[in-house]
Amino acid sequence: MDSFNNTVIDWLLAGDASVVYQTKRDLLGAGDSELKTLQKRIPMEGWGKQFMKYRNADGLWGGGFYLPKWTSTHYTLLDLKNLGFPKGNHLINESVLQVLYTEKGKNGGISYGRKYSDVCVNGMILNFGAYFVGKHKSLNEIVDFLLDTQMPDGGWNCKYLQGATHSSVHSTLSVLEGLCEHIHSGNVHKIREIMLAKKRGVEFLLVHNLYKSHTTGAIIDPKMLRFTYPTRWRYDILRALDYFQRAQVSYDKRMEDALSILRSKQRPDGLWNLEGKHAGKFHFEMEKAGQPSRWNTLRALRVLKHFESGYSH
């Protein structure tokens, strides 16, 4: 692959411990022993250490479970999961369990004290919860809730109780990521139903070519073509493609336009920029908008590596 060169790899390996770990894992195929050693660095230095510094004595971040965005417990745990923070940390597990023991909504799932649960939010909870604690009754209940709320078109929409008749790519991707992590955790609860639900969810994204109206072909939202990180709950095509490589979804010609856009955004030096940030509070700035991004470069390269055999160069 022409975008995969030693200069770019060296630049990635000069980054934060989390980027080094994932570069070695996803691009260089390092062995388990080396990866374990690298992963142990994440809580001890750089971004992982900084996130943990903001953890309060009560086990929460930002003073709450879901708000404020983006310094709350919910989004911090999601950030830590995406760093590749090692499993088995007792402080992290304590915080995750607090989330899992919070109030359930009348419609199922975790509600964070609200009357009804949000499918997008529960997809994210399943994502970091399954990663950190693996098997737990509340996670199985979240799976049941998500399976029950899948819409006829194969996706999910957080506004399904407010009369939504068409799924949202934002909600659908958050749920798919959660279900994928549930499977990777080794939890076999409702595994057959999950595999079918995932297949239908992936098809929903593919019918939309990842970012287009399925009826007019128009771009759903130009922001979906802008590569941000952290992505939070918001959808973009790089996040969707990164999910596909994580879930080992095979190449489909309906991904072609999104892959072409991904390629077009590569700089002459082989890197990808951070194209923006989502407004709100954050603990600290990992990367600067408008500048080369190790997160976007790493994610883009592992996407292209996964689809290399099917991608038309």
Summary of the structure (lengths in Angstrom):
residues: 313
radius of gyration: 18.7
end to end distance: 8.9
largest distance: 53.4
contacts: 1046
relative contact order: 0.12
helix: 52%
strand: 3%
